[in-house]
């Protein structure tokens, strides 16, 4: 997210967004209870973590950056 946004999204915000996205996917796959997903989201809300960003990222842009990410290359 950081690189795809041309570093307009900070590392901390990207990590938080990633945590929520991964939790959502885990919930959709039946690996995380919906109540646990909601609790994760509530924690970010309670801590007033600002996850907003006014830019735009397309799925194709995200995928292209994910393909060259160092974590993807390490596998």
Number of C-alpha atoms within 10 A of each C-alpha: 20 15 15 17 16 9 11 14 19 14 13 12 18 17 14 17 17 13 14 17 12 13 21 20 14 15 17 12 10 10 11 14 15 15 10 12 17 14 12 16 16 12 11 15 12 9 8 9 12 11 13 9 10 7 8 9 11 8 8 9 13 14 12 11 15 16 11 10 12 10 9 10 9 6 5
